Amino acid sequence: MLDELLGRAELKDRIETLEEEKRHLERRVEAEQERRAEAATARQAAEERVNRLEDRITELEDRVERLQGDDATLDFRGVETLRGERLDRVCDRLTNFETEPEGAMTAMVDGDLPDEVRTAFGDHAPLVVRAAPCLVATDDAGLVSAALVLPNPPKPFVRWDDGFDFAPEWFRPEGRFALALVRSDLFAIGEYEGSERRSFSGFESDVKGDHSKGGFSQGRFERRRDAQIDEHVERCRDEIEGRDAERLYVVGQRTLLSDFRGVADRTKPVDATGNPEAALDDAFYEFWATRLYRI
């Protein structure tokens, strides 16, 4: 009764209403934060799926081209990704192979096939073209016939000898180098001595995810996102310039790698997820792998 006479009852009701509105707004803010995090995760997953689909499309286009050409019946005897002990065993077998002087050919092929390689592989030369850029190994008796897509390939060459000519650094991490992972929302770089990482730095950027209804128009949203990615890439460049190792490998999101080809010794698209340090570990594992094609 006294509250009503003094007008406090109305004020208390108003306070309760405002508190309820506050709780409602807090729930909306929390929901919006969760939505943005989910959107960023979904976009990253979509970009990774795009990368995989692009690889699959390239593979299918190559198959269509082969079916339309003269090599429609040709195919590899097998394809395998080599890492760790399996890679060591395959390399040891090839390294220990011995034949007559100039009976074994090793060649790094990138682009048009050298005549010596085309002659050595004969009717199976189109398979070398499909695997290129690659290191090929064959002998004059046809006992060995393989192509290897290397993580760290040498410059093109053709060499005949009494055995195959391989260098460990083409296949395995050797010496001092830096490996950088670049995504539109993440960057990580490590400096290595062989397979041991000696330093690490990384960061994540707040890059907008998918556009939602309301707010900015689609065009304005895309321009803002592109500007954020440009700022992120520029920051990545600054971090890369601060490295000590002379050799640099840049891996990550396919659409960004062209921005680093001028400074990198090699680039490669990889799907690496997680926080910067975990993603860099995944990228290292993916980069140092060799693809074996049995011809």
C-alpha positions as CSV (number, residue, x, y, z in Angstrom):
1,M,0.0,0.0,0.0
2,L,2.8,2.4,1.0
3,D,4.7,1.5,-2.2
4,E,1.7,2.3,-4.3
5,L,1.2,5.7,-2.5
6,L,4.9,6.6,-3.0
7,G,4.9,5.4,-6.6
8,R,7.6,2.8,-5.8
9,A,5.4,-0.1,-7.1
10,E,5.5,1.3,-10.6
11,L,9.2,1.8,-10.4
12,K,9.7,-1.8,-9.2
13,D,7.7,-3.1,-12.1
14,R,9.7,-1.0,-14.5
15,I,13.0,-2.3,-13.0
16,E,11.7,-5.9,-13.4
17,T,10.8,-5.2,-17.0
18,L,14.2,-3.7,-17.7
19,E,16.0,-6.6,-16.1
20,E,14.1,-9.0,-18.2
21,E,14.9,-7.0,-21.3
22,K,18.6,-7.0,-20.2
23,R,18.6,-10.8,-19.8
24,H,16.9,-11.2,-23.2
25,L,19.6,-9.0,-24.8
26,E,22.4,-10.9,-23.1
27,R,20.9,-14.2,-24.5
28,R,20.8,-12.6,-28.0
29,V,24.4,-11.5,-27.7
30,E,25.5,-15.0,-26.6
31,A,23.5,-16.5,-29.4
32,E,25.1,-14.1,-31.9
33,Q,28.6,-14.9,-30.7
34,E,27.9,-18.6,-31.0
35,R,26.4,-18.1,-34.5
36,R,29.5,-16.2,-35.7
37,A,31.8,-18.9,-34.4
38,E,29.7,-21.6,-36.1
39,A,29.7,-19.6,-39.3
40,A,33.5,-19.2,-39.3
41,T,33.9,-22.9,-38.7
42,A,31.4,-23.7,-41.4
43,R,33.2,-21.4,-43.9
44,Q,36.5,-23.0,-43.1
45,A,35.0,-26.5,-43.6
46,A,33.5,-25.3,-46.9
47,E,36.8,-24.0,-48.1
48,E,38.5,-27.3,-47.3
49,R,35.7,-29.2,-49.2
50,V,36.2,-26.8,-52.2
51,N,39.9,-27.7,-52.2
52,R,39.1,-31.4,-52.2
53,L,36.5,-31.0,-54.9
54,E,38.9,-29.0,-57.1
55,D,41.4,-31.9,-56.8
56,R,38.6,-34.4,-57.7
57,I,37.5,-32.2,-60.6
58,T,41.0,-32.1,-61.9
59,E,41.3,-35.8,-61.6
60,L,38.0,-36.4,-63.5
61,E,38.9,-33.9,-66.2
62,D,42.2,-35.7,-66.7
63,R,40.3,-39.0,-66.9
64,V,37.9,-37.6,-69.5
65,E,40.8,-36.3,-71.5
66,R,42.5,-39.7,-71.5
67,L,39.3,-41.4,-72.5
68,Q,39.0,-39.1,-75.5
69,G,42.6,-39.5,-76.5
70,D,44.8,-42.3,-77.7
71,D,45.8,-43.4,-74.2
72,A,42.3,-44.4,-73.1
73,T,43.4,-47.9,-72.0
74,L,46.4,-46.6,-70.1
75,D,46.4,-46.3,-66.3
76,F,48.8,-46.5,-63.4
77,R,49.5,-49.9,-61.9
78,G,49.0,-48.3,-58.5
79,V,49.2,-45.0,-56.6
80,E,50.4,-44.6,-53.0
81,T,51.3,-41.8,-50.6
82,L,54.6,-42.5,-48.9
83,R,55.6,-41.2,-45.5
84,G,57.9,-42.3,-42.7
85,E,59.2,-45.9,-42.7
86,R,57.3,-46.8,-45.8
87,L,59.0,-43.9,-47.7
88,D,62.4,-45.0,-46.3
89,R,61.9,-48.6,-47.5
90,V,60.9,-47.5,-51.0
91,C,63.8,-45.1,-51.3
92,D,66.2,-47.7,-50.1
93,R,65.1,-50.2,-52.7
94,L,65.5,-47.7,-55.5
95,T,68.8,-46.4,-54.2
96,N,70.2,-50.0,-53.9
97,F,69.1,-50.9,-57.5
98,E,72.2,-51.6,-59.7
99,T,72.5,-52.3,-63.4
100,E,75.0,-51.9,-66.2
101,P,76.7,-48.5,-66.8
102,E,74.1,-46.1,-68.1
103,G,71.4,-48.7,-67.7
104,A,69.2,-46.7,-65.2
105,M,67.6,-43.4,-66.0
106,T,66.5,-40.8,-63.4
107,A,64.8,-37.6,-64.6
108,M,63.0,-34.7,-63.1
109,V,60.2,-33.8,-65.4
110,D,58.4,-30.5,-65.3
111,G,56.4,-29.5,-68.4
112,D,57.2,-31.0,-71.8
113,L,58.8,-34.5,-71.8
114,P,62.4,-34.6,-72.8
115,D,62.9,-36.9,-75.8
116,E,65.0,-39.3,-73.7
117,V,62.2,-39.7,-71.2
118,R,59.6,-40.2,-73.9
119,T,61.7,-42.8,-75.6
120,A,62.5,-44.6,-72.3
121,F,58.8,-44.9,-71.3
122,G,57.5,-45.5,-74.9
123,D,53.8,-46.1,-75.0
124,H,53.5,-45.3,-71.3
125,A,55.0,-41.8,-71.7
126,P,51.5,-40.2,-71.4
127,L,51.4,-41.5,-67.8
128,V,54.5,-39.5,-67.0
129,V,52.8,-36.4,-68.4
130,R,49.8,-37.0,-66.1
131,A,52.1,-37.4,-63.0
132,A,54.3,-34.4,-63.8
133,P,55.9,-32.5,-62.3
134,C,57.6,-35.6,-61.0
135,L,60.8,-37.6,-60.6
136,V,60.8,-40.7,-62.9
137,A,62.9,-43.8,-62.6
138,T,63.2,-46.6,-65.1
139,D,65.9,-49.0,-66.4
140,D,66.7,-50.4,-69.9
141,A,65.2,-53.8,-69.0
142,G,61.9,-52.3,-67.8
143,L,62.2,-53.8,-64.4
144,V,61.5,-50.5,-62.7
145,S,59.0,-47.9,-63.9
146,A,57.8,-45.3,-61.5
147,A,57.1,-41.6,-61.0
148,L,57.3,-39.8,-57.7
149,V,55.8,-36.4,-56.9
150,L,58.2,-34.9,-54.4
151,P,57.7,-32.4,-51.6
152,N,61.0,-30.6,-52.4
153,P,61.8,-31.4,-56.1
154,P,65.1,-30.4,-57.8
155,K,65.4,-28.6,-61.1
156,P,64.6,-30.6,-64.3
157,F,67.4,-33.0,-65.4
158,V,67.9,-36.3,-67.2
159,R,70.7,-38.7,-66.1
160,W,71.7,-42.2,-67.1
161,D,73.9,-44.2,-64.7
162,D,74.4,-47.6,-63.1
163,G,71.8,-46.8,-60.5
164,F,69.1,-44.3,-59.7
165,D,70.1,-40.8,-58.5
166,F,68.2,-39.6,-55.4
167,A,69.0,-36.9,-52.9
168,P,67.5,-37.2,-49.4
169,E,66.5,-33.6,-49.2
170,W,64.1,-34.1,-52.1
171,F,62.0,-36.5,-50.0
172,R,62.7,-35.6,-46.3
173,P,63.2,-32.5,-44.2
174,E,66.9,-31.7,-44.2
175,G,68.9,-28.7,-43.0
176,R,67.4,-25.4,-41.9
177,F,64.1,-24.2,-43.4
178,A,60.9,-22.4,-42.6
179,L,57.4,-23.7,-43.2
180,A,54.5,-21.2,-43.2
181,L,50.8,-22.1,-43.2
182,V,48.5,-19.4,-44.6
183,R,44.7,-19.5,-44.4
184,S,42.3,-16.5,-44.8
185,D,41.8,-16.5,-41.0
186,L,45.0,-18.1,-39.7
187,F,48.7,-17.9,-40.0
188,A,51.5,-20.1,-38.5
189,I,55.2,-20.4,-39.2
190,G,57.9,-22.6,-37.8
191,E,61.6,-22.8,-38.3
192,Y,63.1,-26.3,-38.5
193,E,66.3,-28.2,-38.3
194,G,65.4,-31.3,-40.2
195,S,62.2,-32.6,-38.7
196,E,62.7,-30.8,-35.4
197,R,60.9,-27.5,-35.0
198,R,63.1,-24.8,-33.4
199,S,60.7,-21.9,-33.3
200,F,57.0,-21.1,-33.7
201,S,54.8,-18.1,-34.1
202,G,51.2,-17.8,-35.3
203,F,48.0,-15.9,-35.0
204,E,44.3,-15.9,-36.0
205,S,42.5,-13.0,-37.6
206,D,38.9,-11.9,-37.2
207,V,37.8,-12.4,-40.8
208,K,34.0,-12.2,-41.4
209,G,32.3,-15.5,-42.2
210,D,29.2,-16.0,-44.3
211,H,26.9,-13.1,-45.0
212,S,23.6,-13.3,-43.1
213,K,20.3,-11.5,-43.8
214,G,20.1,-8.0,-42.7
215,G,22.8,-5.4,-42.1
216,F,25.3,-4.9,-44.9
217,S,24.4,-5.7,-48.5
218,Q,26.1,-8.7,-50.0
219,G,28.4,-6.5,-52.1
220,R,29.5,-4.3,-49.2
221,F,30.0,-7.4,-47.0
222,E,32.3,-9.0,-49.6
223,R,34.3,-5.9,-50.0
224,R,34.8,-5.6,-46.2
225,R,35.8,-9.3,-46.0
226,D,38.2,-8.9,-48.9
227,A,39.8,-5.9,-47.2
228,Q,40.1,-8.0,-44.0
229,I,41.8,-10.8,-45.9
230,D,44.2,-8.4,-47.6
231,E,45.2,-7.0,-44.1
232,H,45.6,-10.6,-42.9
233,V,47.8,-11.5,-45.9
234,E,49.9,-8.4,-45.4
235,R,50.5,-9.3,-41.8
236,C,51.5,-12.8,-42.9
237,R,54.1,-11.3,-45.2
238,D,55.5,-9.3,-42.4
239,E,55.9,-12.4,-40.3
240,I,57.5,-14.3,-43.1
241,E,60.0,-11.6,-43.7
242,G,61.2,-11.9,-40.1
243,R,62.3,-15.5,-40.5
244,D,66.0,-16.6,-40.2
245,A,66.0,-19.6,-42.4
246,E,66.7,-18.9,-46.1
247,R,64.6,-21.8,-47.5
248,L,60.9,-21.1,-47.3
249,Y,57.9,-23.4,-48.0
250,V,54.4,-21.9,-48.0
251,V,51.4,-24.1,-47.7
252,G,47.7,-23.7,-47.0
253,Q,44.6,-22.2,-48.7
254,R,44.9,-22.6,-52.5
255,T,43.4,-19.2,-53.3
256,L,46.1,-17.4,-51.3
257,L,49.2,-19.2,-52.3
258,S,49.8,-17.1,-55.4
259,D,50.5,-14.2,-53.1
260,F,53.6,-15.9,-51.8
261,R,55.1,-17.6,-54.9
262,G,57.5,-14.8,-55.3
263,V,59.2,-15.4,-51.9
264,A,58.6,-19.2,-51.4
265,D,60.9,-21.9,-52.7
266,R,57.8,-24.1,-53.0
267,T,54.0,-23.8,-52.4
268,K,51.4,-26.5,-51.9
269,P,47.7,-26.5,-51.0
270,V,47.0,-28.4,-47.9
271,D,44.0,-28.9,-45.6
272,A,45.2,-28.1,-42.1
273,T,42.8,-27.3,-39.3
274,G,42.8,-26.4,-35.6
275,N,44.6,-23.7,-33.7
276,P,47.8,-22.3,-35.3
277,E,50.3,-24.7,-33.7
278,A,48.2,-27.8,-34.3
279,A,47.4,-26.7,-37.9
280,L,51.1,-26.2,-38.6
281,D,51.8,-29.7,-37.4
282,D,49.2,-31.0,-39.8
283,A,50.6,-28.9,-42.6
284,F,54.1,-30.3,-41.9
285,Y,52.8,-33.9,-42.1
286,E,51.0,-33.2,-45.4
287,F,53.8,-31.3,-47.0
288,W,56.5,-33.9,-46.4
289,A,54.8,-36.7,-48.3
290,T,55.7,-38.3,-51.6
291,R,53.2,-39.6,-54.1
292,L,54.2,-42.8,-55.9
293,Y,52.8,-43.7,-59.3
294,R,53.6,-47.1,-60.6
295,I,53.8,-46.9,-64.4
